[in-house]
Amino acid sequence: MRLVQFLQDELQRRVGLVDGDRLRLIDGFTSVYDLAFSAIDNNTGLNQVIERSVSDESVEYTDELMFLPAFDHPGERARLLVSGTGLTHRKSAQTRNSMHTGVQTITDSMRMYEWGVEGGRPAPGAIGTPPEWFYKGNGYVLRAHNEELQIPAFADDGGDEAELAGCYVIDWSGTPRRIGLAVGNEFSDHVMERKNYLYLAPSKLRQCAIGPELVVGAEFENVRGAARILRSGTAIWRKDLLTGEENMCHSLGNMEHHHFKYSAHRQPGDAHVHFFGAGAFSFGEISLEDGDVMEIAFEGFGRPLRNEVRRERGEAPLIQAVPL
């Protein structure tokens, strides 16, 4: 099942079930989050809740819709944690390694990737090597299909990162529940990161996007996709993508364990969007310009995610804390 969240008449939140070129509207629920907790509260599967709630009413599934992120926390955006696991694909490790060659023959980035190769896919019931983990922000940084991704005035750059992201809620017992997966653009400042790998953490504090569709029960073994950069409607860069467990050094279960092992990440009622790493991105080949459109698609995950790059104008203001 593939779900879309959008605003109807620019005001009312709605959830639609993808049915070809139509979205069949869900009655009684205005968010995927609420659908998930209905399943939890009634001790049933999410698919069953959706099947019982889908109506005969539908709308045309067009790019003119006012999309919301494919998953969010509808009441408190600050209760949605956005995070990710890096160095899961060899290409990303090689790119990171090339940023810092000359410092040492094998950088810490490549060493961490190799640790994942050695121990990131543990046997069932075992705990594997921890992957790299990073924080993106809370729900205020999350954007939807067709929304702009902004390069702040203080940033050095902004760059696409085509990934899949897991969407989760924490049930009332503190157990993480995976709702589904969505196409994502993790969007980071690679120029800042390249200056010094210790700048990785602030380089990740940028807006990002998921959508337009959330896939319930998605396969994550071997997923093919493609990313493109469009400038004035013409593709200036394109790369085929491979993701999923067969193409990564960490298993899905290992990434989830090392994210949710922290009790702060298991607070009942919270929501999480967690990116699983990129296999290719345009950084090092082109430099994104204001107005470029990033397009990301994965087979089996519905329509492509598109976001325009928008660079904030002017000088970055000085932010000062005011004594009380």
Secondary structure, DSSP 8 states (H G I E B T S, - for coil): -EEEEEEETTTEEEEEEEETTEEEEESS-SSHHHHHHHHHHTT--HHHHHHHHEEEEEEE--TTSEE--SS--SS-GGGEEEEEEES-SHHHHHHHHHHSBTTBSS-HHHHHHHHHHHHSS--TT------EEEEEEEGGGEE-TT--EEE-TT-S--B--EEEEEEEEE-TTS-EEEEEEEEEE--B-HHHHHH-GGGHHHHT-S-EEEEEEEETT---SSEEEEEEEEETTEEEEEEEEEESGGGSSS-HHHHHHHHHTSGGG--TT-EEEEE---S--STTT----TT-EEEEEETTS-S-EEEEEEE--S----------
